[in-house]
């Protein structure tokens, strides 16, 4: 007669159930979080740090072929190797106090970039109105049909929209007229971290 070997002790049914329960819980924890993340992703939810305040233009508008002219007639080159971001505005010719306020607000935004301010320029497309202080951040550009065509929904009855142009010359963000300048600063600050 064969005697049972010492390794063949009968399995405790309670331990088997507990082991299976642990395995099912690990499975649910792993695949449940993937499922939850998928639901959040496809419902449009984004973490607070990844949201932008402006309207992300999809797809971005390619302005690389446009060669803007500065107020003195010289060409304004995009120069992507310099990694310069641009905040662009193209106000109407009859803009007065609204333009002065916008120009001052954008200058404050530029100053708040601190040591990264050298990587941001403000493109003022059209004549700069009287009363706007000179600043090193502003580049006055002549309006041209080609340049104005790359700025979507420019003629907004609510006021002057603001745009962000990436270092390569793509228009990527549009801000509705009256947008808090702090929102523009927040979004561009995030972009400056990419350089």
C-alpha positions as CSV (number, residue, x, y, z in Angstrom):
1,X,0.0,0.0,0.0
2,X,1.3,3.4,-0.9
3,X,1.4,6.0,1.8
4,X,0.5,9.6,0.9
5,X,3.5,11.9,0.3
6,X,4.0,14.7,2.7
7,X,3.5,17.3,-0.1
8,X,0.0,16.2,-1.0
9,X,-1.9,17.7,1.9
10,X,-5.5,18.4,1.1
11,X,-6.2,22.0,0.0
12,X,-8.2,24.2,2.4
13,X,-11.3,25.3,0.5
14,X,-11.3,28.6,2.4
15,X,-7.8,29.4,1.3
16,X,-8.6,28.6,-2.3
17,X,-11.7,30.9,-2.2
18,X,-9.5,33.7,-0.6
19,X,-6.9,33.3,-3.3
20,X,-9.4,33.5,-6.1
21,X,-11.0,36.5,-4.5
22,X,-7.6,38.3,-4.3
23,X,-7.0,37.4,-7.9
24,X,-10.4,38.8,-9.0
25,X,-9.9,42.0,-6.9
26,X,-6.5,42.6,-8.5
27,X,-8.1,42.1,-12.0
28,X,-10.9,44.5,-11.2
29,X,-8.5,47.1,-9.7
30,X,-6.2,47.0,-12.8
31,X,-8.9,46.8,-15.6
32,X,-11.4,49.0,-13.6
33,X,-8.9,51.9,-13.5
34,X,-8.2,51.6,-17.2
35,X,-12.0,51.5,-17.9
36,X,-12.6,54.5,-15.7
37,X,-9.8,56.4,-17.4
38,X,-11.3,55.6,-20.8
39,X,-14.7,56.9,-19.8
40,X,-13.1,60.1,-18.5
41,X,-11.0,60.5,-21.7
42,X,-13.9,59.9,-24.1
43,X,-16.3,62.1,-22.2
44,X,-14.0,65.1,-22.8
45,X,-12.8,65.6,-19.2
46,X,-9.3,66.9,-18.8
47,X,-7.2,67.5,-15.7
48,X,-7.1,71.1,-14.6
49,X,-3.5,71.5,-15.6
50,X,-4.0,70.6,-19.2
51,X,-6.9,72.9,-20.0
52,X,-6.4,76.0,-22.0
53,X,-8.5,79.2,-21.6
54,X,-8.4,80.1,-25.2
55,X,-10.0,78.2,-28.2
56,X,-7.5,75.6,-29.4
57,X,-7.6,75.8,-33.2
58,X,-8.0,72.4,-34.7
59,X,-6.1,72.1,-37.0
60,X,-3.6,74.9,-36.3
61,X,-3.5,77.4,-39.1
62,X,-0.2,77.4,-41.1
63,X,1.1,81.0,-41.5
64,X,4.7,80.0,-42.4
65,X,4.3,81.0,-46.0
66,X,3.1,84.5,-45.0
67,X,5.9,87.0,-44.9
68,X,4.7,89.9,-42.7
69,X,6.1,93.3,-43.2
70,X,7.1,95.5,-40.2
71,X,6.1,99.1,-40.0
72,X,9.5,100.1,-41.4
73,X,8.9,97.9,-44.4
74,X,11.4,95.1,-43.5
75,X,10.4,91.5,-43.5
76,X,9.4,89.9,-40.2
77,X,10.8,86.3,-40.2
78,X,9.3,83.5,-38.1
79,X,12.8,82.1,-37.2
80,X,11.6,78.9,-35.5
81,X,15.2,78.2,-34.2
82,X,14.8,81.1,-31.8
83,X,11.8,79.5,-30.1
84,X,9.8,82.7,-29.9
85,X,6.0,82.6,-29.2
86,X,3.9,85.4,-30.5
87,X,0.7,87.0,-29.1
88,X,-1.0,88.7,-32.1
89,X,-3.7,91.3,-32.4
90,X,-5.2,92.9,-35.5
91,X,-7.5,95.7,-34.2
92,X,-9.6,97.7,-36.6
93,X,-8.3,101.1,-37.7
94,X,-10.9,103.1,-35.7
95,X,-9.9,101.4,-32.4
96,X,-9.1,104.0,-29.7
97,X,-9.5,103.4,-26.0
98,X,-10.1,99.7,-26.3
99,X,-6.8,99.4,-28.2
100,X,-4.9,101.4,-25.6
101,X,-6.2,99.2,-22.8
102,X,-5.5,96.0,-24.7
103,X,-1.9,97.2,-25.5
104,X,-1.3,98.0,-21.9
105,X,-2.7,94.7,-20.7
106,X,-0.6,92.7,-23.2
107,X,2.5,94.6,-22.1
108,X,1.8,93.7,-18.5
109,X,1.3,90.1,-19.5
110,X,4.6,90.1,-21.3
111,X,6.4,91.6,-18.3
112,X,4.9,88.9,-16.1
113,X,6.8,86.2,-18.1
114,X,9.9,87.3,-16.3
115,X,13.1,85.6,-17.5
116,X,11.1,83.9,-20.3
117,X,9.9,87.2,-21.7
118,X,12.7,87.1,-24.3
119,X,10.8,84.2,-25.9
120,X,7.6,86.1,-26.4
121,X,6.7,88.9,-28.8
122,X,3.5,90.9,-29.2
123,X,2.6,91.4,-32.9
124,X,0.4,94.4,-33.4
125,X,-1.0,94.2,-36.9
126,X,-1.9,97.7,-38.0
127,X,-1.1,101.1,-36.8
128,X,-0.5,101.5,-33.0
129,X,-3.0,104.1,-31.7
130,X,-1.9,107.3,-29.9
131,X,-1.5,106.9,-26.2
132,X,0.0,103.4,-26.3
133,X,3.4,103.5,-24.6
134,X,6.3,102.1,-26.5
135,X,7.6,98.7,-25.4
136,X,10.4,96.4,-26.4
137,X,8.0,93.4,-26.7
138,X,5.8,94.9,-29.4
139,X,6.4,94.5,-33.2
140,X,4.2,96.7,-35.3
141,X,3.3,94.9,-38.6
142,X,1.6,96.2,-41.7
143,X,-1.7,94.5,-42.3
144,X,-1.8,92.5,-45.4
145,X,-4.6,90.3,-46.8
146,X,-2.4,87.2,-46.5
147,X,-1.6,87.9,-42.9
148,X,-5.2,88.8,-41.9
149,X,-6.5,85.7,-43.7
150,X,-4.7,83.3,-41.3
151,X,-6.4,84.8,-38.2
152,X,-9.8,83.1,-37.9
153,X,-12.9,85.1,-37.1
154,X,-11.0,88.3,-37.0
155,X,-14.0,90.6,-37.6
156,X,-15.7,89.9,-34.3
157,X,-18.6,92.3,-33.4
158,X,-17.8,91.8,-29.7
159,X,-14.3,93.4,-30.0
160,X,-10.7,92.5,-30.7
161,X,-9.7,88.8,-30.6
162,X,-6.2,87.8,-29.5
163,X,-4.2,85.0,-31.1
164,X,-1.2,82.9,-30.1
165,X,1.3,81.9,-32.8
166,X,3.9,79.2,-32.1
167,X,7.6,79.5,-32.9
168,X,7.1,77.8,-36.3
169,X,4.4,80.2,-37.5
170,X,1.2,78.2,-36.8
171,X,-1.7,80.0,-35.3
172,X,-2.8,77.7,-32.5
173,X,-5.0,79.6,-30.1
174,X,-7.7,82.3,-30.3
175,X,-9.1,84.3,-27.4
176,X,-12.5,85.9,-27.7
177,X,-12.8,89.6,-27.3
178,X,-12.8,90.6,-23.6
179,X,-10.8,87.6,-22.4
180,X,-9.1,88.2,-19.1
181,X,-5.4,88.9,-19.9
182,X,-4.5,86.6,-17.0
183,X,-5.8,83.6,-19.0
184,X,-3.5,84.5,-21.9
185,X,-0.6,84.7,-19.5
186,X,-1.4,81.3,-18.0
187,X,-1.7,79.6,-21.3
188,X,1.4,81.1,-22.8
189,X,3.4,80.3,-19.6
190,X,2.5,76.6,-20.1
191,X,3.7,76.9,-23.7
192,X,7.0,78.5,-22.6
193,X,7.8,75.5,-20.5
194,X,8.1,73.5,-23.8
195,X,11.2,75.4,-24.8
